[in-house]
C-alpha cells in the first residue's frame, strides 16, 4: 500500500469514529422531557386557578373600602349626609343615587351591626354625617378560609381594612 492510501484509510477511520462518537438524544429521552414539561405546566395552571378567587377577594375588599372612603369624603366636602348602601341579596353596593358596583358571586358578604348583630340579607345602609360621625357596622367579605373586615370608626369615620 502506498503512503497516500494509508493516510486516506486513517483519515476515513478517524472520521467514522468522530461521527460515531457524537451522541444525540433518543426518542425515549425526548418523550420523558416532554412529559415532565407537561406535568410542570399542569401544576402551574392549577395553582394559578386556585389563586384567582383569592385575588378577586382582595380586589373586592379594596374597591368596597375605597367606595366607603369616597362616601365619607363626599359627606365632608358637600356638608350634607351621604348614604352608602349594601344590598346583600343582589350583592351590589354604592353611594345612594350613584351607579352600584357588584361583588363577585364566589365571595360571601355579611354585615356585623353593633345593634342588630350579623346581617346576611336585605339592604344595609351606612350613614355618613356632614361632620365626622358615622352610623354603621363592619362589612365582612370572605372566600373559603380567607376574610377581610372593613371596619368604620363611628366617631372619626376612618375606614380600616383587616385580614
MODELLER restraints for C-alpha pairs under 7 A, 6 or more apart:
rsr = mdl.restraints
at = mdl.atoms
rsr.add(forms.Gaussian(group=physical.xy_distance, feature=features.Distance(at['CA:54:A'], at['CA:143:A']), mean=6.99, stdev=0.5))
rsr.add(forms.Gaussian(group=physical.xy_distance, feature=features.Distance(at['CA:57:A'], at['CA:107:A']), mean=6.49, stdev=0.5))
rsr.add(forms.Gaussian(group=physical.xy_distance, feature=features.Distance(at['CA:57:A'], at['CA:143:A']), mean=6.79, stdev=0.5))
rsr.add(forms.Gaussian(group=physical.xy_distance, feature=features.Distance(at['CA:60:A'], at['CA:103:A']), mean=6.58, stdev=0.5))
rsr.add(forms.Gaussian(group=physical.xy_distance, feature=features.Distance(at['CA:61:A'], at['CA:141:A']), mean=6.94, stdev=0.5))
rsr.add(forms.Gaussian(group=physical.xy_distance, feature=features.Distance(at['CA:61:A'], at['CA:148:A']), mean=6.67, stdev=0.5))
rsr.add(forms.Gaussian(group=physical.xy_distance, feature=features.Distance(at['CA:65:A'], at['CA:150:A']), mean=6.62, stdev=0.5))
rsr.add(forms.Gaussian(group=physical.xy_distance, feature=features.Distance(at['CA:65:A'], at['CA:159:A']), mean=6.78, stdev=0.5))
rsr.add(forms.Gaussian(group=physical.xy_distance, feature=features.Distance(at['CA:67:A'], at['CA:94:A']), mean=6.67, stdev=0.5))
rsr.add(forms.Gaussian(group=physical.xy_distance, feature=features.Distance(at['CA:68:A'], at['CA:84:A']), mean=6.84, stdev=0.5))
rsr.add(forms.Gaussian(group=physical.xy_distance, feature=features.Distance(at['CA:69:A'], at['CA:159:A']), mean=6.56, stdev=0.5))
rsr.add(forms.Gaussian(group=physical.xy_distance, feature=features.Distance(at['CA:71:A'], at['CA:82:A']), mean=6.36, stdev=0.5))
rsr.add(forms.Gaussian(group=physical.xy_distance, feature=features.Distance(at['CA:71:A'], at['CA:84:A']), mean=6.56, stdev=0.5))
rsr.add(forms.Gaussian(group=physical.xy_distance, feature=features.Distance(at['CA:71:A'], at['CA:95:A']), mean=6.38, stdev=0.5))
rsr.add(forms.Gaussian(group=physical.xy_distance, feature=features.Distance(at['CA:72:A'], at['CA:128:A']), mean=5.95, stdev=0.5))
rsr.add(forms.Gaussian(group=physical.xy_distance, feature=features.Distance(at['CA:75:A'], at['CA:81:A']), mean=5.48, stdev=0.5))
rsr.add(forms.Gaussian(group=physical.xy_distance, feature=features.Distance(at['CA:75:A'], at['CA:82:A']), mean=5.30, stdev=0.5))
rsr.add(forms.Gaussian(group=physical.xy_distance, feature=features.Distance(at['CA:75:A'], at['CA:128:A']), mean=6.20, stdev=0.5))
rsr.add(forms.Gaussian(group=physical.xy_distance, feature=features.Distance(at['CA:75:A'], at['CA:129:A']), mean=6.29, stdev=0.5))
rsr.add(forms.Gaussian(group=physical.xy_distance, feature=features.Distance(at['CA:75:A'], at['CA:130:A']), mean=4.99, stdev=0.5))
rsr.add(forms.Gaussian(group=physical.xy_distance, feature=features.Distance(at['CA:76:A'], at['CA:130:A']), mean=5.11, stdev=0.5))
rsr.add(forms.Gaussian(group=physical.xy_distance, feature=features.Distance(at['CA:76:A'], at['CA:131:A']), mean=6.20, stdev=0.5))
rsr.add(forms.Gaussian(group=physical.xy_distance, feature=features.Distance(at['CA:79:A'], at['CA:130:A']), mean=4.64, stdev=0.5))
rsr.add(forms.Gaussian(group=physical.xy_distance, feature=features.Distance(at['CA:80:A'], at['CA:129:A']), mean=6.64, stdev=0.5))
rsr.add(forms.Gaussian(group=physical.xy_distance, feature=features.Distance(at['CA:80:A'], at['CA:130:A']), mean=4.68, stdev=0.5))
rsr.add(forms.Gaussian(group=physical.xy_distance, feature=features.Distance(at['CA:81:A'], at['CA:127:A']), mean=6.96, stdev=0.5))
rsr.add(forms.Gaussian(group=physical.xy_distance, feature=features.Distance(at['CA:81:A'], at['CA:128:A']), mean=5.60, stdev=0.5))
rsr.add(forms.Gaussian(group=physical.xy_distance, feature=features.Distance(at['CA:81:A'], at['CA:129:A']), mean=4.60, stdev=0.5))
rsr.add(forms.Gaussian(group=physical.xy_distance, feature=features.Distance(at['CA:81:A'], at['CA:130:A']), mean=5.24, stdev=0.5))
rsr.add(forms.Gaussian(group=physical.xy_distance, feature=features.Distance(at['CA:82:A'], at['CA:127:A']), mean=6.05, stdev=0.5))
rsr.add(forms.Gaussian(group=physical.xy_distance, feature=features.Distance(at['CA:82:A'], at['CA:128:A']), mean=5.22, stdev=0.5))
rsr.add(forms.Gaussian(group=physical.xy_distance, feature=features.Distance(at['CA:82:A'], at['CA:129:A']), mean=6.72, stdev=0.5))
rsr.add(forms.Gaussian(group=physical.xy_distance, feature=features.Distance(at['CA:83:A'], at['CA:95:A']), mean=5.98, stdev=0.5))
rsr.add(forms.Gaussian(group=physical.xy_distance, feature=features.Distance(at['CA:83:A'], at['CA:96:A']), mean=5.62, stdev=0.5))
rsr.add(forms.Gaussian(group=physical.xy_distance, feature=features.Distance(at['CA:83:A'], at['CA:125:A']), mean=6.34, stdev=0.5))
rsr.add(forms.Gaussian(group=physical.xy_distance, feature=features.Distance(at['CA:83:A'], at['CA:126:A']), mean=5.75, stdev=0.5))
rsr.add(forms.Gaussian(group=physical.xy_distance, feature=features.Distance(at['CA:83:A'], at['CA:127:A']), mean=4.73, stdev=0.5))
rsr.add(forms.Gaussian(group=physical.xy_distance, feature=features.Distance(at['CA:83:A'], at['CA:128:A']), mean=6.21, stdev=0.5))
rsr.add(forms.Gaussian(group=physical.xy_distance, feature=features.Distance(at['CA:84:A'], at['CA:94:A']), mean=5.69, stdev=0.5))
rsr.add(forms.Gaussian(group=physical.xy_distance, feature=features.Distance(at['CA:84:A'], at['CA:95:A']), mean=4.47, stdev=0.5))
rsr.add(forms.Gaussian(group=physical.xy_distance, feature=features.Distance(at['CA:84:A'], at['CA:96:A']), mean=5.85, stdev=0.5))
rsr.add(forms.Gaussian(group=physical.xy_distance, feature=features.Distance(at['CA:84:A'], at['CA:125:A']), mean=5.58, stdev=0.5))
rsr.add(forms.Gaussian(group=physical.xy_distance, feature=features.Distance(at['CA:84:A'], at['CA:126:A']), mean=5.04, stdev=0.5))
rsr.add(forms.Gaussian(group=physical.xy_distance, feature=features.Distance(at['CA:84:A'], at['CA:127:A']), mean=6.44, stdev=0.5))
rsr.add(forms.Gaussian(group=physical.xy_distance, feature=features.Distance(at['CA:85:A'], at['CA:93:A']), mean=5.57, stdev=0.5))
rsr.add(forms.Gaussian(group=physical.xy_distance, feature=features.Distance(at['CA:85:A'], at['CA:94:A']), mean=5.64, stdev=0.5))
rsr.add(forms.Gaussian(group=physical.xy_distance, feature=features.Distance(at['CA:85:A'], at['CA:95:A']), mean=6.16, stdev=0.5))
rsr.add(forms.Gaussian(group=physical.xy_distance, feature=features.Distance(at['CA:85:A'], at['CA:96:A']), mean=6.19, stdev=0.5))
rsr.add(forms.Gaussian(group=physical.xy_distance, feature=features.Distance(at['CA:85:A'], at['CA:123:A']), mean=6.83, stdev=0.5))
rsr.add(forms.Gaussian(group=physical.xy_distance, feature=features.Distance(at['CA:85:A'], at['CA:124:A']), mean=5.69, stdev=0.5))
rsr.add(forms.Gaussian(group=physical.xy_distance, feature=features.Distance(at['CA:85:A'], at['CA:125:A']), mean=4.42, stdev=0.5))
rsr.add(forms.Gaussian(group=physical.xy_distance, feature=features.Distance(at['CA:85:A'], at['CA:126:A']), mean=6.33, stdev=0.5))
rsr.add(forms.Gaussian(group=physical.xy_distance, feature=features.Distance(at['CA:86:A'], at['CA:92:A']), mean=5.97, stdev=0.5))
rsr.add(forms.Gaussian(group=physical.xy_distance, feature=features.Distance(at['CA:86:A'], at['CA:93:A']), mean=4.28, stdev=0.5))
rsr.add(forms.Gaussian(group=physical.xy_distance, feature=features.Distance(at['CA:86:A'], at['CA:94:A']), mean=6.72, stdev=0.5))
rsr.add(forms.Gaussian(group=physical.xy_distance, feature=features.Distance(at['CA:86:A'], at['CA:123:A']), mean=5.71, stdev=0.5))
rsr.add(forms.Gaussian(group=physical.xy_distance, feature=features.Distance(at['CA:86:A'], at['CA:124:A']), mean=5.15, stdev=0.5))
rsr.add(forms.Gaussian(group=physical.xy_distance, feature=features.Distance(at['CA:86:A'], at['CA:125:A']), mean=6.31, stdev=0.5))
rsr.add(forms.Gaussian(group=physical.xy_distance, feature=features.Distance(at['CA:87:A'], at['CA:93:A']), mean=6.07, stdev=0.5))
rsr.add(forms.Gaussian(group=physical.xy_distance, feature=features.Distance(at['CA:87:A'], at['CA:122:A']), mean=5.91, stdev=0.5))
rsr.add(forms.Gaussian(group=physical.xy_distance, feature=features.Distance(at['CA:87:A'], at['CA:123:A']), mean=4.33, stdev=0.5))
rsr.add(forms.Gaussian(group=physical.xy_distance, feature=features.Distance(at['CA:87:A'], at['CA:124:A']), mean=6.32, stdev=0.5))
rsr.add(forms.Gaussian(group=physical.xy_distance, feature=features.Distance(at['CA:88:A'], at['CA:109:A']), mean=6.95, stdev=0.5))
rsr.add(forms.Gaussian(group=physical.xy_distance, feature=features.Distance(at['CA:88:A'], at['CA:120:A']), mean=6.48, stdev=0.5))
rsr.add(forms.Gaussian(group=physical.xy_distance, feature=features.Distance(at['CA:88:A'], at['CA:121:A']), mean=4.95, stdev=0.5))
rsr.add(forms.Gaussian(group=physical.xy_distance, feature=features.Distance(at['CA:88:A'], at['CA:122:A']), mean=5.41, stdev=0.5))
rsr.add(forms.Gaussian(group=physical.xy_distance, feature=features.Distance(at['CA:88:A'], at['CA:123:A']), mean=6.00, stdev=0.5))
rsr.add(forms.Gaussian(group=physical.xy_distance, feature=features.Distance(at['CA:89:A'], at['CA:121:A']), mean=5.50, stdev=0.5))
rsr.add(forms.Gaussian(group=physical.xy_distance, feature=features.Distance(at['CA:89:A'], at['CA:122:A']), mean=5.74, stdev=0.5))
rsr.add(forms.Gaussian(group=physical.xy_distance, feature=features.Distance(at['CA:91:A'], at['CA:102:A']), mean=5.79, stdev=0.5))
rsr.add(forms.Gaussian(group=physical.xy_distance, feature=features.Distance(at['CA:91:A'], at['CA:103:A']), mean=5.46, stdev=0.5))
rsr.add(forms.Gaussian(group=physical.xy_distance, feature=features.Distance(at['CA:92:A'], at['CA:100:A']), mean=5.94, stdev=0.5))
rsr.add(forms.Gaussian(group=physical.xy_distance, feature=features.Distance(at['CA:92:A'], at['CA:101:A']), mean=5.39, stdev=0.5))
rsr.add(forms.Gaussian(group=physical.xy_distance, feature=features.Distance(at['CA:92:A'], at['CA:102:A']), mean=4.42, stdev=0.5))
rsr.add(forms.Gaussian(group=physical.xy_distance, feature=features.Distance(at['CA:92:A'], at['CA:103:A']), mean=6.13, stdev=0.5))
rsr.add(forms.Gaussian(group=physical.xy_distance, feature=features.Distance(at['CA:93:A'], at['CA:100:A']), mean=5.28, stdev=0.5))
rsr.add(forms.Gaussian(group=physical.xy_distance, feature=features.Distance(at['CA:93:A'], at['CA:101:A']), mean=5.42, stdev=0.5))
rsr.add(forms.Gaussian(group=physical.xy_distance, feature=features.Distance(at['CA:93:A'], at['CA:102:A']), mean=6.53, stdev=0.5))
rsr.add(forms.Gaussian(group=physical.xy_distance, feature=features.Distance(at['CA:94:A'], at['CA:100:A']), mean=4.69, stdev=0.5))
rsr.add(forms.Gaussian(group=physical.xy_distance, feature=features.Distance(at['CA:94:A'], at['CA:101:A']), mean=6.18, stdev=0.5))
rsr.add(forms.Gaussian(group=physical.xy_distance, feature=features.Distance(at['CA:106:A'], at['CA:143:A']), mean=6.91, stdev=0.5))
rsr.add(forms.Gaussian(group=physical.xy_distance, feature=features.Distance(at['CA:107:A'], at['CA:141:A']), mean=6.59, stdev=0.5))
rsr.add(forms.Gaussian(group=physical.xy_distance, feature=features.Distance(at['CA:107:A'], at['CA:142:A']), mean=5.61, stdev=0.5))
rsr.add(forms.Gaussian(group=physical.xy_distance, feature=features.Distance(at['CA:107:A'], at['CA:143:A']), mean=5.21, stdev=0.5))
rsr.add(forms.Gaussian(group=physical.xy_distance, feature=features.Distance(at['CA:108:A'], at['CA:141:A']), mean=5.64, stdev=0.5))
rsr.add(forms.Gaussian(group=physical.xy_distance, feature=features.Distance(at['CA:108:A'], at['CA:142:A']), mean=5.07, stdev=0.5))
rsr.add(forms.Gaussian(group=physical.xy_distance, feature=features.Distance(at['CA:108:A'], at['CA:143:A']), mean=6.29, stdev=0.5))
rsr.add(forms.Gaussian(group=physical.xy_distance, feature=features.Distance(at['CA:109:A'], at['CA:140:A']), mean=5.68, stdev=0.5))
rsr.add(forms.Gaussian(group=physical.xy_distance, feature=features.Distance(at['CA:109:A'], at['CA:141:A']), mean=4.70, stdev=0.5))
rsr.add(forms.Gaussian(group=physical.xy_distance, feature=features.Distance(at['CA:109:A'], at['CA:142:A']), mean=6.54, stdev=0.5))
rsr.add(forms.Gaussian(group=physical.xy_distance, feature=features.Distance(at['CA:110:A'], at['CA:118:A']), mean=6.94, stdev=0.5))
rsr.add(forms.Gaussian(group=physical.xy_distance, feature=features.Distance(at['CA:110:A'], at['CA:119:A']), mean=5.78, stdev=0.5))
rsr.add(forms.Gaussian(group=physical.xy_distance, feature=features.Distance(at['CA:110:A'], at['CA:120:A']), mean=4.94, stdev=0.5))
rsr.add(forms.Gaussian(group=physical.xy_distance, feature=features.Distance(at['CA:110:A'], at['CA:139:A']), mean=6.06, stdev=0.5))
rsr.add(forms.Gaussian(group=physical.xy_distance, feature=features.Distance(at['CA:110:A'], at['CA:140:A']), mean=5.30, stdev=0.5))
rsr.add(forms.Gaussian(group=physical.xy_distance, feature=features.Distance(at['CA:110:A'], at['CA:141:A']), mean=6.80, stdev=0.5))
rsr.add(forms.Gaussian(group=physical.xy_distance, feature=features.Distance(at['CA:111:A'], at['CA:118:A']), mean=5.75, stdev=0.5))
rsr.add(forms.Gaussian(group=physical.xy_distance, feature=features.Distance(at['CA:111:A'], at['CA:119:A']), mean=5.13, stdev=0.5))
rsr.add(forms.Gaussian(group=physical.xy_distance, feature=features.Distance(at['CA:111:A'], at['CA:120:A']), mean=6.75, stdev=0.5))
rsr.add(forms.Gaussian(group=physical.xy_distance, feature=features.Distance(at['CA:111:A'], at['CA:137:A']), mean=6.52, stdev=0.5))
rsr.add(forms.Gaussian(group=physical.xy_distance, feature=features.Distance(at['CA:111:A'], at['CA:138:A']), mean=5.65, stdev=0.5))
rsr.add(forms.Gaussian(group=physical.xy_distance, feature=features.Distance(at['CA:111:A'], at['CA:139:A']), mean=4.51, stdev=0.5))
rsr.add(forms.Gaussian(group=physical.xy_distance, feature=features.Distance(at['CA:111:A'], at['CA:140:A']), mean=5.88, stdev=0.5))
rsr.add(forms.Gaussian(group=physical.xy_distance, feature=features.Distance(at['CA:112:A'], at['CA:118:A']), mean=4.45, stdev=0.5))
rsr.add(forms.Gaussian(group=physical.xy_distance, feature=features.Distance(at['CA:112:A'], at['CA:119:A']), mean=6.24, stdev=0.5))
rsr.add(forms.Gaussian(group=physical.xy_distance, feature=features.Distance(at['CA:112:A'], at['CA:137:A']), mean=5.56, stdev=0.5))
rsr.add(forms.Gaussian(group=physical.xy_distance, feature=features.Distance(at['CA:112:A'], at['CA:138:A']), mean=5.05, stdev=0.5))
rsr.add(forms.Gaussian(group=physical.xy_distance, feature=features.Distance(at['CA:112:A'], at['CA:139:A']), mean=6.32, stdev=0.5))
rsr.add(forms.Gaussian(group=physical.xy_distance, feature=features.Distance(at['CA:113:A'], at['CA:136:A']), mean=6.61, stdev=0.5))
rsr.add(forms.Gaussian(group=physical.xy_distance, feature=features.Distance(at['CA:113:A'], at['CA:137:A']), mean=4.28, stdev=0.5))
rsr.add(forms.Gaussian(group=physical.xy_distance, feature=features.Distance(at['CA:113:A'], at['CA:138:A']), mean=6.39, stdev=0.5))
rsr.add(forms.Gaussian(group=physical.xy_distance, feature=features.Distance(at['CA:114:A'], at['CA:137:A']), mean=5.95, stdev=0.5))
rsr.add(forms.Gaussian(group=physical.xy_distance, feature=features.Distance(at['CA:126:A'], at['CA:135:A']), mean=5.67, stdev=0.5))
rsr.add(forms.Gaussian(group=physical.xy_distance, feature=features.Distance(at['CA:126:A'], at['CA:136:A']), mean=4.62, stdev=0.5))
rsr.add(forms.Gaussian(group=physical.xy_distance, feature=features.Distance(at['CA:127:A'], at['CA:134:A']), mean=5.68, stdev=0.5))
rsr.add(forms.Gaussian(group=physical.xy_distance, feature=features.Distance(at['CA:127:A'], at['CA:135:A']), mean=5.07, stdev=0.5))
rsr.add(forms.Gaussian(group=physical.xy_distance, feature=features.Distance(at['CA:127:A'], at['CA:136:A']), mean=6.59, stdev=0.5))
rsr.add(forms.Gaussian(group=physical.xy_distance, feature=features.Distance(at['CA:128:A'], at['CA:134:A']), mean=4.71, stdev=0.5))
rsr.add(forms.Gaussian(group=physical.xy_distance, feature=features.Distance(at['CA:128:A'], at['CA:135:A']), mean=6.64, stdev=0.5))
rsr.add(forms.Gaussian(group=physical.xy_distance, feature=features.Distance(at['CA:132:A'], at['CA:155:A']), mean=6.37, stdev=0.5))
rsr.add(forms.Gaussian(group=physical.xy_distance, feature=features.Distance(at['CA:132:A'], at['CA:156:A']), mean=5.12, stdev=0.5))
rsr.add(forms.Gaussian(group=physical.xy_distance, feature=features.Distance(at['CA:132:A'], at['CA:157:A']), mean=5.80, stdev=0.5))
rsr.add(forms.Gaussian(group=physical.xy_distance, feature=features.Distance(at['CA:133:A'], at['CA:154:A']), mean=5.87, stdev=0.5))
rsr.add(forms.Gaussian(group=physical.xy_distance, feature=features.Distance(at['CA:133:A'], at['CA:155:A']), mean=5.08, stdev=0.5))
rsr.add(forms.Gaussian(group=physical.xy_distance, feature=features.Distance(at['CA:133:A'], at['CA:156:A']), mean=6.12, stdev=0.5))
rsr.add(forms.Gaussian(group=physical.xy_distance, feature=features.Distance(at['CA:133:A'], at['CA:157:A']), mean=6.10, stdev=0.5))
rsr.add(forms.Gaussian(group=physical.xy_distance, feature=features.Distance(at['CA:134:A'], at['CA:154:A']), mean=4.74, stdev=0.5))
rsr.add(forms.Gaussian(group=physical.xy_distance, feature=features.Distance(at['CA:134:A'], at['CA:155:A']), mean=6.49, stdev=0.5))
rsr.add(forms.Gaussian(group=physical.xy_distance, feature=features.Distance(at['CA:134:A'], at['CA:157:A']), mean=5.62, stdev=0.5))
rsr.add(forms.Gaussian(group=physical.xy_distance, feature=features.Distance(at['CA:135:A'], at['CA:154:A']), mean=6.20, stdev=0.5))
rsr.add(forms.Gaussian(group=physical.xy_distance, feature=features.Distance(at['CA:137:A'], at['CA:151:A']), mean=6.88, stdev=0.5))
rsr.add(forms.Gaussian(group=physical.xy_distance, feature=features.Distance(at['CA:137:A'], at['CA:152:A']), mean=6.69, stdev=0.5))
rsr.add(forms.Gaussian(group=physical.xy_distance, feature=features.Distance(at['CA:138:A'], at['CA:149:A']), mean=6.56, stdev=0.5))
rsr.add(forms.Gaussian(group=physical.xy_distance, feature=features.Distance(at['CA:138:A'], at['CA:150:A']), mean=5.59, stdev=0.5))
rsr.add(forms.Gaussian(group=physical.xy_distance, feature=features.Distance(at['CA:138:A'], at['CA:151:A']), mean=4.57, stdev=0.5))
rsr.add(forms.Gaussian(group=physical.xy_distance, feature=features.Distance(at['CA:138:A'], at['CA:152:A']), mean=6.46, stdev=0.5))
rsr.add(forms.Gaussian(group=physical.xy_distance, feature=features.Distance(at['CA:139:A'], at['CA:149:A']), mean=5.89, stdev=0.5))
rsr.add(forms.Gaussian(group=physical.xy_distance, feature=features.Distance(at['CA:139:A'], at['CA:150:A']), mean=5.05, stdev=0.5))
rsr.add(forms.Gaussian(group=physical.xy_distance, feature=features.Distance(at['CA:139:A'], at['CA:151:A']), mean=6.57, stdev=0.5))
rsr.add(forms.Gaussian(group=physical.xy_distance, feature=features.Distance(at['CA:140:A'], at['CA:147:A']), mean=6.88, stdev=0.5))
rsr.add(forms.Gaussian(group=physical.xy_distance, feature=features.Distance(at['CA:140:A'], at['CA:148:A']), mean=5.81, stdev=0.5))
rsr.add(forms.Gaussian(group=physical.xy_distance, feature=features.Distance(at['CA:140:A'], at['CA:149:A']), mean=4.77, stdev=0.5))
rsr.add(forms.Gaussian(group=physical.xy_distance, feature=features.Distance(at['CA:140:A'], at['CA:150:A']), mean=6.36, stdev=0.5))
rsr.add(forms.Gaussian(group=physical.xy_distance, feature=features.Distance(at['CA:141:A'], at['CA:147:A']), mean=5.58, stdev=0.5))
rsr.add(forms.Gaussian(group=physical.xy_distance, feature=features.Distance(at['CA:141:A'], at['CA:148:A']), mean=5.18, stdev=0.5))
rsr.add(forms.Gaussian(group=physical.xy_distance, feature=features.Distance(at['CA:141:A'], at['CA:149:A']), mean=6.60, stdev=0.5))
rsr.add(forms.Gaussian(group=physical.xy_distance, feature=features.Distance(at['CA:142:A'], at['CA:148:A']), mean=6.27, stdev=0.5))
rsr.add(forms.Gaussian(group=physical.xy_distance, feature=features.Distance(at['CA:147:A'], at['CA:163:A']), mean=5.81, stdev=0.5))
rsr.add(forms.Gaussian(group=physical.xy_distance, feature=features.Distance(at['CA:148:A'], at['CA:161:A']), mean=6.74, stdev=0.5))
rsr.add(forms.Gaussian(group=physical.xy_distance, feature=features.Distance(at['CA:148:A'], at['CA:162:A']), mean=5.59, stdev=0.5))
rsr.add(forms.Gaussian(group=physical.xy_distance, feature=features.Distance(at['CA:148:A'], at['CA:163:A']), mean=4.51, stdev=0.5))
rsr.add(forms.Gaussian(group=physical.xy_distance, feature=features.Distance(at['CA:149:A'], at['CA:161:A']), mean=5.65, stdev=0.5))
rsr.add(forms.Gaussian(group=physical.xy_distance, feature=features.Distance(at['CA:149:A'], at['CA:162:A']), mean=5.03, stdev=0.5))
rsr.add(forms.Gaussian(group=physical.xy_distance, feature=features.Distance(at['CA:149:A'], at['CA:163:A']), mean=6.20, stdev=0.5))
rsr.add(forms.Gaussian(group=physical.xy_distance, feature=features.Distance(at['CA:150:A'], at['CA:159:A']), mean=6.77, stdev=0.5))
rsr.add(forms.Gaussian(group=physical.xy_distance, feature=features.Distance(at['CA:150:A'], at['CA:160:A']), mean=5.71, stdev=0.5))
rsr.add(forms.Gaussian(group=physical.xy_distance, feature=features.Distance(at['CA:150:A'], at['CA:161:A']), mean=4.57, stdev=0.5))
rsr.add(forms.Gaussian(group=physical.xy_distance, feature=features.Distance(at['CA:150:A'], at['CA:162:A']), mean=6.50, stdev=0.5))
rsr.add(forms.Gaussian(group=physical.xy_distance, feature=features.Distance(at['CA:151:A'], at['CA:159:A']), mean=5.79, stdev=0.5))
rsr.add(forms.Gaussian(group=physical.xy_distance, feature=features.Distance(at['CA:151:A'], at['CA:160:A']), mean=5.10, stdev=0.5))
rsr.add(forms.Gaussian(group=physical.xy_distance, feature=features.Distance(at['CA:151:A'], at['CA:161:A']), mean=6.33, stdev=0.5))
rsr.add(forms.Gaussian(group=physical.xy_distance, feature=features.Distance(at['CA:152:A'], at['CA:158:A']), mean=5.66, stdev=0.5))
rsr.add(forms.Gaussian(group=physical.xy_distance, feature=features.Distance(at['CA:152:A'], at['CA:159:A']), mean=4.68, stdev=0.5))
rsr.add(forms.Gaussian(group=physical.xy_distance, feature=features.Distance(at['CA:152:A'], at['CA:160:A']), mean=6.30, stdev=0.5))
rsr.add(forms.Gaussian(group=physical.xy_distance, feature=features.Distance(at['CA:153:A'], at['CA:159:A']), mean=6.56, stdev=0.5))
